[in-house]
């Protein structure tokens, strides 16, 4: 279970904003304190993919930070969190994290999470992978990150897109250490 009841959620410019919105809603219902970062490319993706207004998504979190605010409290190891989930993550964000480039709050907060040995889940949203992507996934994994692309599961027989999104969100939170009753475990 969580020690601090506090998770950083970051949205980078990849497709899949619905995953992040659903995760924020689930965490809010669970009473988990969320600290949200949304990159400019994520804002562009939000406009293209969804009917959500920027403020609607930000209001789901306890705190919101501009991605340029590298001096935010979540960019310091002395601010205790349980870790970070980047959902969705672009390959650019993965590359920044894997190579220690901390010139955005998302990359800096991820770097802090790794150096403090907290949990970092990167929900990489790209396909197919190039060798560069695979090497960056390897670097991030060796540094302690968990790479978890939003791959749908079908053993629970989803009927709607919401079923697929919910399943991935609950599986991600299970990997993060939140064992929620809504998680559908394989029973085979």
Secondary structure, 3 states (H helix, E strand, C coil): CCCCCEEEEEECCCCCHHHHHHHHHHHHHCCCEEEEEECHHHHHHHHHHCCCCHHHHHCCCCEEEECCCCCCHHHCCCCCCCEEEEEEECHHHHHHHHCCCCCCHHHHHHHHHHHCCCEEEEEECCCCCCHHHHHHHHHHHHCCCEECCCCCCCCCCCCCHHHHHHHHHHHHHHHHCCCCCCCCCCCC
